[in-house]
Amino acid sequence: MLKRLLKNPLSLTGIVLLAIFFFVALAAPWLAPPAKPCPSFVYYIVPDWILRPFMKELPCEPFRIPRDGFRATPLPPDLQAWTTFPPRLKDESGKMLHPLGTTENRYDIWYGLVWGTRTALIAGILIVGCTLLIGIILGSISGYFGGWVDSVLMRGVDFVLALPTFLMTLVILSIWGRGLDKIVLVDILFGWAGYARFVRGIILSVREREFVSGAKALGASHWHIIFRHVLPNSIYPVLILASLDIGSIVLGLSGLSFLGLGQGEDYADWGQMIAFARNRIVGVAGGDVMQYWYTWVFPGMTITLFVLAWNLLGDAVRDILDPRLRGTH
Amino acid sequence: MLGFIVRRLLFLPFLWFAITFLTFLLLEPLGPYQRVALFMNVNPEQAFGGKLTKEQLQRLIEKYGLDQPAITQYIRWIKQVFQGNFGWSKVAQKPVFEAIRERLPATFELGLYAVLPVVLIAIWLGVLSAVHHNKPIDHSLRFFSITGYSLPTFVFGIFALMIFYGILGWFPPGRLSFWAERIVYDPTQFTRYTGLNTIDALLNHRWDIFVDALRHLVLPVLTLSYLSWAGLQRVTRSSMLETLRQDYITTARAKGLTERVVILKHGLRNALIPVTTIAVPTVIGLMLSGVVITETVFNYKGLGLLSVDATLQFDVPMVLGFTLIGTSLIVLTNLLVDILYVFIDPRVRYD
């Protein structure tokens, strides 16, 4: 499968782009070091919206973008920051440098995009991981046992799938307040149903195979059969397809933070940065239209490339996995 | 057939009640005092000149039954809703029902122009792509659809605004220009029959306002439809590809039917089955979130923009009102799809 993906120019582009994004996310503390180093590496990996409920005071928050003064107007990119790689965020005199300029309210775009990649991937992986876990457990129970367990669980799935997710998200955020933690929670709450149905279908097709009957005849317990025989023989397509959902999940997240429902304006989050750009797309009244191009070009391109990469890869993988279309491509 | 529709008609209200009740349950974790605060248009501590005592607050809670079990409160709330009382919106500074009635036509107008072209053009492009499978036209349409659903609504909207407003100055944001707004909201000069600016302008024979309204609609409609175009086109393409490989298509060709009849009558009609059942509800769902983002990007004063403001400012009655409208829309679409299904698929007879 990997061979076929690497041969197709579209999916190859996707893979290369994703490799870059993963590198940026992993290397964030090196590419854009926070002003003061954190006492523990935990703060670099676990975002503050996860830590907050467990800790009263956070010693450092690398996911918050440093701010250069309190003016509203954006600053253009500093070319001299690019004399080294990774670009410098401060010059010799300690003045702040902005490799890609600043957004409105003077938040550094380079810092925001680099740490925003980490935010996006952490949130995406967290959501996919949790929904998948719930989906696999409920789906296998439903498919393996069948009968009334199956009907009850599947009616639940039908109900969750019929829910207007976006509207529910708005309601929940209007009651609990905004924040990425709540958005992630809502996504998990409403996202598992599709996976559960998918897993159930796969389990149903494996359930009657000889090796399952064999295990049953040997007296294996239900759990043993599900986790040692049924799932390992059927789960890989589910894992692959689910991981490809990260692109659209991040798209949804950034849409909500674009609306102002994310972590707040200084948080490294792509949607938030686009929201800043909205007021600056036409420059100043009577002036040059392209004056503030960097405020929308860099964040807009980053998020589009990210989603595009997942979709390019996803399209190719789905074609390969879909047996009905085999041979037509 | 009739039996099926009756059964659906009974199931859909159940779905509607279940969704609204679930939404209402979300208020449960809050205490009665917090709930009082949500439904008051001022900070309770400052209400009545800061003279609101704890006893008075308690009386308010008891008067509106805010300390009662969720189901009692829900019944009370839903009764009021059916009487047209959705509560007071602090963001709109007026009753929620009135605010919705004022803003709904704007959103409806946007959706009206966005949905129909989306469905027709997307299906046409999907068929085109499938018929010319693996030809340049298929490749370019696929590329278009992949970039289409990769480009976030807000990025697309901002880029479009940049080009067509910032550089070219053709399509401004907002819903009407200032001069047009002055005329439209003046009852002596302009009668608002429907609330849809383009239609009202035609009914009032005001061509200048019609053009102005249209100019403000172009970009939001384009932004709202682009995303759904891509998705719908993709589904049509793969469904059509699947259908064209069936034996009855070969039979139809062998009978000597023209290619046009084979594709449109034997192919498309069968290919449309998954398109209607899967794609149409998806498009409606996409549109609901799309409308909110599109209206925010273009500062288009519709229901979506209002609901974002409401969400940001804890205006729960307003958000609940928006959810009611959205849920009703989804439920109705589902019913419509089921009925449509019968007409598209000759094999389906619901009895």
HADDOCK unambig.tbl for C-alpha pairs under 7 A between the chains (distance, minus, plus):
assign (segid A and resid 163 and name CA) (segid B and resid 19 and name CA) 6.77 0.50 0.50
assign (segid A and resid 164 and name CA) (segid B and resid 327 and name CA) 6.68 0.50 0.50
assign (segid A and resid 166 and name CA) (segid B and resid 289 and name CA) 6.08 0.50 0.50
assign (segid A and resid 167 and name CA) (segid B and resid 323 and name CA) 5.73 0.50 0.50
assign (segid A and resid 168 and name CA) (segid B and resid 23 and name CA) 6.90 0.50 0.50
assign (segid A and resid 170 and name CA) (segid B and resid 311 and name CA) 6.20 0.50 0.50
assign (segid A and resid 171 and name CA) (segid B and resid 319 and name CA) 6.00 0.50 0.50
assign (segid A and resid 171 and name CA) (segid B and resid 320 and name CA) 6.77 0.50 0.50
assign (segid A and resid 172 and name CA) (segid B and resid 26 and name CA) 6.85 0.50 0.50
assign (segid A and resid 173 and name CA) (segid B and resid 311 and name CA) 6.55 0.50 0.50
assign (segid A and resid 174 and name CA) (segid B and resid 311 and name CA) 4.32 0.50 0.50
assign (segid A and resid 174 and name CA) (segid B and resid 312 and name CA) 6.45 0.50 0.50
assign (segid A and resid 174 and name CA) (segid B and resid 314 and name CA) 4.84 0.50 0.50
assign (segid A and resid 174 and name CA) (segid B and resid 315 and name CA) 6.85 0.50 0.50
assign (segid A and resid 174 and name CA) (segid B and resid 316 and name CA) 6.22 0.50 0.50
assign (segid A and resid 175 and name CA) (segid B and resid 314 and name CA) 6.23 0.50 0.50
assign (segid A and resid 175 and name CA) (segid B and resid 316 and name CA) 6.75 0.50 0.50
assign (segid A and resid 251 and name CA) (segid B and resid 152 and name CA) 6.64 0.50 0.50
assign (segid A and resid 259 and name CA) (segid B and resid 293 and name CA) 6.97 0.50 0.50
assign (segid A and resid 261 and name CA) (segid B and resid 312 and name CA) 6.91 0.50 0.50
assign (segid A and resid 278 and name CA) (segid B and resid 158 and name CA) 6.61 0.50 0.50
assign (segid A and resid 281 and name CA) (segid B and resid 162 and name CA) 5.71 0.50 0.50
assign (segid A and resid 282 and name CA) (segid B and resid 162 and name CA) 6.35 0.50 0.50
assign (segid A and resid 282 and name CA) (segid B and resid 166 and name CA) 4.92 0.50 0.50
assign (segid A and resid 289 and name CA) (segid B and resid 166 and name CA) 6.05 0.50 0.50
assign (segid A and resid 289 and name CA) (segid B and resid 167 and name CA) 6.52 0.50 0.50
assign (segid A and resid 300 and name CA) (segid B and resid 155 and name CA) 5.70 0.50 0.50
assign (segid A and resid 304 and name CA) (segid B and resid 150 and name CA) 5.93 0.50 0.50
assign (segid A and resid 304 and name CA) (segid B and resid 151 and name CA) 5.26 0.50 0.50
assign (segid A and resid 304 and name CA) (segid B and resid 152 and name CA) 6.69 0.50 0.50
assign (segid A and resid 307 and name CA) (segid B and resid 150 and name CA) 5.12 0.50 0.50
assign (segid A and resid 308 and name CA) (segid B and resid 147 and name CA) 6.54 0.50 0.50
assign (segid A and resid 308 and name CA) (segid B and resid 150 and name CA) 4.81 0.50 0.50
assign (segid A and resid 311 and name CA) (segid B and resid 146 and name CA) 6.80 0.50 0.50
assign (segid A and resid 311 and name CA) (segid B and resid 150 and name CA) 6.88 0.50 0.50
